[in-house]
């Protein structure tokens, strides 16, 4: 140790100066200016060249990442509160599929069957949610009770269609009056199997490629009351259960021996949660 110390202390001053200068140049960047000035200038340059973070639209991000919470909290903030988030938990499918769809297609055209005239809290609860969440969307409602629609027209929504969703002629008139070409259809109507199926067969072809078709309240499909025909044209029979039909579509989506049927189908996916399903159309 004594030998090393002696060697270090004997290093000429000019060599020490070169070493110190090299260290400064390495950390600060070579410059003819004073090292302290270089350090200050470098800091100023870092400050002035650091990019300003872009403004973040929290609502849009939440639509994509927290859709279920956004849908539920929005619905519960309104009065009356729709049964979609009380009796049911439809915030799952709407949060996962509908909110992200709107975020990408804010001018979407949406039809909901069922204004809610038979609800104990009155019509329009879900409409209030749609208006709050989708201010740029073109909203349409369809309702069986024409008298209720006229009574509450100005309180709910302007684009209202009336009639029995189980009647093909009525469904054709809805498509004609609205222009069809929907991004989204929501069936929260009479819940009769024949009504749901007639509506799907007529309205699914009017859904745009990449669009969505929601069917609520499938849990009642096996109950005798919901297996009845509702009009003379509604000849489905009591054997029809919509969920069984959807299972047939799921077979086409899943099984390898039905590749040809899948290639010919325009259904891209079916997502089912408790009491409800959503179908996605191929693009």
C-alpha positions, 0 to 999 in steps of 0.5 A, a space after each residue: 500500500 505504501 508503494 502504491 500511495 507513493 506512485 500516485 502522489 508522484 503523478 505529474 500535475 499535467 497528467 492529473 489535469 488531463 484525467 480530470 478533463 477527460 472525465 468531465 468531457 465524458 459526463 458533460 459532453 465535449 465543449 470548448 465552453 466552461 464545464 459549468 456552463 455546459 451543464 447548465 445549457 444541457 439542462 436547459 436543452 433537456 427541458 426545452 426539448 422534452 415533448 409535452 404529453 398529449 391530452 388524454 380523453 379519460 372517457 374514451 379510455 374508460 369506454 375501452 378499459 372500464 366499460 362495465 363500470 362506466 355503464 353500471 355507474 351511468 345507469 345508476 346515476 339516473 332516475 329511474 334506474 333501468 333494470 338492466 343493472 338492477 334485476 339483471 347484470 347486462 353491464 357485462 355485455 354492454 360494457 364489453 361490446 357496446 361501449 367500445 363499439 361506440 368509441 370507434 363508431 360514435 355516429 352509430 345507428 341503434 335500434 332498441 326494441 322495448 321502450 319500457 311501457 310495461 315497466 313499473 317505473 315507466 318508459 324511457 329508463 334505458 333511453 336515458 342511458 343511451 342518450 347519456 353514453 352515446 350523445 352522437 348516436 342515431 337512436 331508434 326505439 320500437 314499442 308495442 304500446 302505441 298509446 304509451 308512445 304517444 303519451 311519452 313521445 316528447 319525454 323519451 326519444 323522437 325516433 319511435 316505431 310501434 307495433 308487434 315485433 312478432 309480425 313480419 309486416 310490422 318488422 318490414 315497416 320498421 325497416 322501411 321507416 327507419 331506413 334499416 342499416 343498423 350498427 346495433 340492435 337490442 331486443 328487450 321487447 316482449 320476450 316471446 320466443 316467436 317475437 325474438 326469432 321473427 325479429 332476428 330473422 328480419 333485422 339481422 340482415 339489416 345490421 351492418 358488417 361488424 355490427 352487434 345484435 343483443 338479445 336480453 331476457 333469454 332466461 324465460 325462454 322455456 317458460 310456457 307463457 313465453 312459448 306462445 304465438 302472439 299474432 296470426 302470422 306468428 306460426 313458430 310453434 311451442 317447440 321453438 326456443 331461441 336459446 336452442 337456435 343460438 346453440 345451433 349457431 354455436 355448433 357452426 362456430 365451433 365444430 370442425 365438421 361444419 367449416 362449410 356452414 361457418 364459411 357461409 354464415 355471417 355470424 362472427 361470434 356469439 357471447 353469452 352471459 347470464 340471461 342474455 347473448 350478443 351476436 357479432 356480424 362478420 365484417 
